[in-house]
Amino acid sequence: MDSIIPPKLRAGDTIRVVAPSRSLNIVSGRVRANADTQLKQLGLNVTFGKHSNDVDAFGSSSIEARLQDLHDALRDPSVSAILTAIGGYNTNQLLDGFDYGLCRRNPKIICGFSDITVLQNAILARSGVVTYSGPHYSTFGMLKGLDYTVEYFKRALFSGAAFEVCPASDWSDDHWFEDQEKRKFVPNEGYWVIQAGSARGPAIGGNLCSFTLLKGTPYMPGLEGTLLFLECTGGTNLQEFDRDLQSILQLPAIGGVRGLVLGRFQPESRITREDILAVIRGKRVFNGIPVIANCDFGHTTPHITFPVGGIISLKAELGGAVLRVESH
């Protein structure tokens, strides 16, 4: 199936915030006000799904309500892009009821990360539409340390020009939403080159534990010729990372993967550069392909925005790496 790249955003466009996972209800009013201001500064009009604030015993809303908001946004000709409210645990409940034909007929930017990974990769597999792993609506509520995130959001979603992904100067893993003033930023070491090599192909993946939920389902995208982008939450320790990665490597077409890009691990995981090197060296499928880690996507901030299904090239050498988004 040929991939479809949605139209890019322009100043004056309207975006729709929906909650395919946890409810927008859990995001504080102050964070939401900050997010509205930041998005308006980008020239975007912000609207919200009818059920985005609904909340049930699971901190989410009904399957029907979440699907309705997604389908309404796709049908509405005034909506140019869909931005997810926040992540969570249950987006995979939507995969059987999502209208992939509607998505293919009305391709629009869909941006988010974490639990949204399952929907993004399912859309690629079933409709061929490129989506975007990037900030949630709630991410834009951050007052400090957001410039890099906004810059790559603009590069990916406001322009079709190719761009190089340079490492952020620093990063953070603090609870910024609890105290916007007492922030802790860490100098960034840049990309960790685990294995040298060059590769080019469509990017798939996102959050590893979410991506593994697609195994054995009709919603797993093809692996042949791809660059695999994976990241983990802070609760994932070394043994769990190794186990979850191994489960992906047991998929029949894994030998067609051309490269691996790992997002930054949160300090809580205690996973080091040496740990990653040991894991990769223990898996023969990665022999001869480039592998880099400590990239700016995942559950630390800031975030890049990269296309799920778009073409990305990677050149990794002992002295560093070049990651370039070519088609998005």
C-alpha positions in Angstrom: 0.0 0.0 0.0 1.4 3.4 -1.0 1.9 5.8 1.9 -0.2 9.0 2.1 1.3 12.2 3.6 -1.3 14.5 5.0 -1.4 18.2 4.0 0.9 20.4 6.2 -0.3 23.0 8.7 -0.5 26.7 7.9 -1.1 29.7 10.1 -4.9 30.1 10.7 -5.6 26.3 10.6 -7.8 24.6 13.1 -6.6 21.6 15.2 -8.8 19.3 17.2 -7.7 17.9 20.5 -9.0 14.4 21.2 -8.4 11.9 24.0 -8.0 8.4 22.5 -6.3 7.2 25.8 -6.7 9.0 29.1 -9.1 11.8 29.5 -8.2 15.5 29.0 -10.0 15.8 32.4 -6.7 14.9 34.2 -4.8 17.9 32.7 -4.9 20.9 35.0 -6.6 24.1 33.9 -3.3 26.0 34.2 -1.5 23.6 31.9 -4.4 23.7 29.4 -4.3 27.5 29.4 -0.6 27.5 28.7 -1.0 25.0 25.9 -3.8 27.1 24.3 -1.5 30.1 24.4 1.5 28.3 22.9 -0.6 26.8 20.1 -2.2 30.1 19.3 1.3 31.6 19.0 1.9 29.1 16.3 -1.1 30.5 14.5 -3.4 27.6 15.3 -7.0 27.6 16.3 -7.6 25.1 19.1 -10.9 23.1 19.3 -11.8 20.1 21.4 -13.5 16.8 20.8 -17.1 16.6 22.3 -16.0 13.8 24.6 -12.4 14.8 25.4 -13.3 15.7 29.0 -15.4 12.6 29.6 -13.9 10.4 32.4 -14.8 7.0 33.7 -13.4 4.6 36.3 -10.4 3.9 34.1 -9.5 7.6 33.7 -10.6 7.4 30.1 -14.0 7.4 28.4 -16.1 4.8 26.5 -14.8 3.3 23.3 -17.7 4.7 21.4 -17.1 8.2 22.7 -13.4 8.2 21.8 -14.1 6.8 18.3 -16.7 9.4 17.7 -14.3 12.2 18.5 -11.7 10.8 16.2 -14.1 10.2 13.3 -15.8 13.6 13.8 -12.4 15.3 13.5 -11.6 13.3 10.3 -14.9 14.2 8.7 -14.9 17.9 9.7 -13.5 19.8 6.7 -12.5 22.7 9.0 -10.1 20.5 11.0 -6.6 20.3 9.6 -4.9 18.2 12.3 -5.6 16.0 15.3 -3.6 16.4 18.5 -3.9 13.9 21.3 -4.6 15.1 24.8 -2.2 12.8 26.7 -1.1 9.1 26.7 -2.3 6.2 28.9 -3.1 2.6 28.6 -6.1 1.7 26.4 -5.8 3.1 22.9 -5.7 -0.4 21.6 -9.4 -0.7 22.5 -10.1 1.5 19.5 -8.3 -0.5 16.7 -11.2 -2.8 15.8 -13.7 0.1 15.5 -11.5 2.8 13.9 -12.6 3.7 10.3 -9.3 3.3 8.3 -11.1 4.0 5.1 -12.3 7.3 6.4 -8.8 8.1 7.5 -7.4 7.3 4.0 -10.1 9.4 2.3 -9.5 12.3 4.7 -5.8 12.1 5.6 -5.0 14.5 8.4 -2.0 15.0 10.7 -2.4 12.9 13.8 0.2 13.7 16.5 1.0 12.2 19.9 3.2 9.6 21.5 3.3 6.9 24.2 0.1 4.9 24.2 -0.9 6.6 20.9 1.8 4.4 19.3 -0.7 1.6 18.7 -3.1 3.8 16.8 -0.4 5.4 14.7 1.1 2.1 13.6 -2.3 0.6 13.0 -3.2 3.5 10.8 0.0 3.0 8.8 -0.7 -0.7 8.4 -4.4 -0.5 7.5 -4.6 2.8 5.6 -1.1 3.8 4.6 -1.5 7.3 6.1 1.6 8.8 7.7 1.1 10.0 11.3 3.4 11.8 13.7 5.1 10.7 16.9 5.4 14.0 18.7 4.1 16.1 21.6 0.6 15.8 23.0 -1.6 18.8 23.6 -0.7 18.6 27.3 3.0 18.9 26.4 2.5 22.4 25.1 1.5 23.4 28.6 5.2 23.4 29.6 6.5 26.9 30.3 10.3 26.2 30.2 12.4 23.9 28.0 9.8 23.7 25.2 11.7 25.6 22.4 13.3 22.5 20.9 10.0 20.6 21.0 8.2 23.5 19.2 11.0 23.8 16.6 10.8 20.2 15.5 7.0 20.2 15.6 7.1 23.1 13.2 9.7 21.4 11.0 7.7 18.2 10.7 4.2 19.6 10.5 4.4 23.1 8.9 6.9 22.3 6.1 7.5 19.4 3.7 11.3 20.2 3.5 13.7 17.6 4.6 15.5 18.3 7.9 18.3 17.0 10.1 17.5 16.1 13.6 20.2 17.6 15.9 20.4 16.6 19.6 18.9 19.0 22.1 21.4 21.0 24.2 19.8 19.7 27.4 16.9 17.6 28.7 14.6 17.1 31.7 12.7 14.3 33.4 11.1 16.4 36.2 7.5 16.7 37.1 7.2 20.0 35.3 3.4 20.0 35.5 3.6 20.1 39.3 6.0 23.0 39.6 6.7 25.1 36.4 9.4 27.1 38.1 11.6 24.5 39.9 12.9 22.7 36.8 16.0 20.5 36.5 17.8 20.4 33.2 20.6 18.0 32.3 23.3 18.7 29.7 22.8 16.4 26.7 25.6 14.0 25.7 24.2 13.7 22.2 23.6 10.5 20.2 25.1 7.3 21.5 26.5 5.3 18.6 26.0 1.7 19.6 26.8 0.3 16.1 28.0 2.1 13.1 26.4 1.9 9.6 24.0 3.6 7.2 20.3 3.0 6.6 17.3 4.6 5.0 13.6 3.7 5.1 10.2 4.3 6.6 10.1 4.9 10.3 7.8 2.7 12.4 7.4 2.1 16.1 7.3 4.5 19.1 6.7 3.3 22.6 8.1 -0.2 22.9 5.6 -1.7 25.4 2.7 -0.2 23.3 4.2 -1.4 20.0 4.4 -5.0 21.3 0.6 -5.0 21.8 0.3 -5.1 18.0 2.1 -8.5 17.6 -0.1 -11.1 16.0 -2.8 -8.6 15.1 -3.8 -7.2 11.7 -2.5 -3.8 12.9 1.2 -4.4 12.9 2.9 -2.5 10.0 5.3 -4.3 7.7 8.9 -4.4 8.9 10.7 -4.9 5.7 13.1 -2.1 4.9 12.2 0.0 8.0 14.0 2.0 10.6 12.7 0.9 14.0 12.2 3.8 16.5 11.6 2.6 20.1 11.5 4.2 23.5 10.4 3.0 27.0 8.8 4.5 30.1 10.8 5.1 33.3 9.2 2.0 34.9 10.9 -0.3 32.4 14.1 -1.8 33.8 16.9 -3.5 31.8 15.4 -7.0 32.0 12.0 -5.8 30.8 13.5 -3.7 28.0 15.5 -6.8 26.8 12.4 -9.0 27.0 10.1 -6.6 25.2 12.7 -6.0 22.5 13.3 -9.7 22.1 9.6 -10.2 21.5 9.7 -7.8 18.6 12.7 -9.5 17.2 10.8 -12.8 17.0 8.4 -11.4 14.4 8.8 -13.2 11.1 10.0 -10.2 9.0 12.4 -8.7 11.6 15.4 -9.5 9.4 14.2 -6.7 7.0 14.8 -4.0 9.6 17.6 -1.7 8.4 18.3 0.3 11.6 17.4 0.9 15.2 16.9 4.3 16.9 16.3 4.3 20.6 14.8 7.2 22.5 16.3 8.4 25.8 15.7 6.2 28.8 14.4 7.9 31.9 16.8 7.9 34.9 14.3 5.7 36.8 15.1 2.8 34.5 18.8 2.9 35.4 19.6 1.7 31.9 23.1 2.9 30.8 24.9 3.1 27.5 26.9 0.0 28.5 23.6 -1.8 29.2 22.2 -0.9 25.8 25.5 -2.1 24.1 25.2 -5.4 25.9 21.6 -5.9 24.9 22.3 -5.1 21.2 25.4 -7.2 21.0 23.4 -10.2 22.3 20.9 -10.1 19.4 22.2 -11.4 16.0 19.4 -9.7 14.0 21.2 -6.3 14.6 24.5 -7.5 13.2 25.7 -5.1 10.5 23.0 -2.5 10.9 23.3 1.0 12.5 22.0 1.4 16.1 21.9 4.8 18.0 20.5 5.7 21.4 19.8 8.7 23.6 17.6 10.4 21.0 15.2 13.1 21.9 11.9 11.2 21.8 10.0 9.3 24.5 9.1 10.2 28.0 11.8 12.7 28.8 11.6 16.2 27.3 12.1 17.9 24.9 10.7 15.8 22.0 11.3 15.6 18.3 8.4 15.1 16.0 9.0 12.3 13.5 6.7 10.7 10.8 5.5 7.1 11.4 5.7 5.8 7.9 7.8 8.7 6.6 11.3 8.2 5.2 14.3 8.8 7.5 18.0 8.2 6.9 20.6 7.4 9.5 24.4 7.5 9.2 26.2 6.4 12.4 30.0 6.5 12.8 32.3 6.3 15.8 32.5 10.0 15.9 28.7 10.6 15.9 25.5 10.2 13.9 23.4 12.1 11.4 19.6 11.5 11.6 17.6 13.1 8.7 13.9 13.2 8.1 13.5 13.1 4.3 9.9 12.5 3.4 7.2 13.5 5.9 
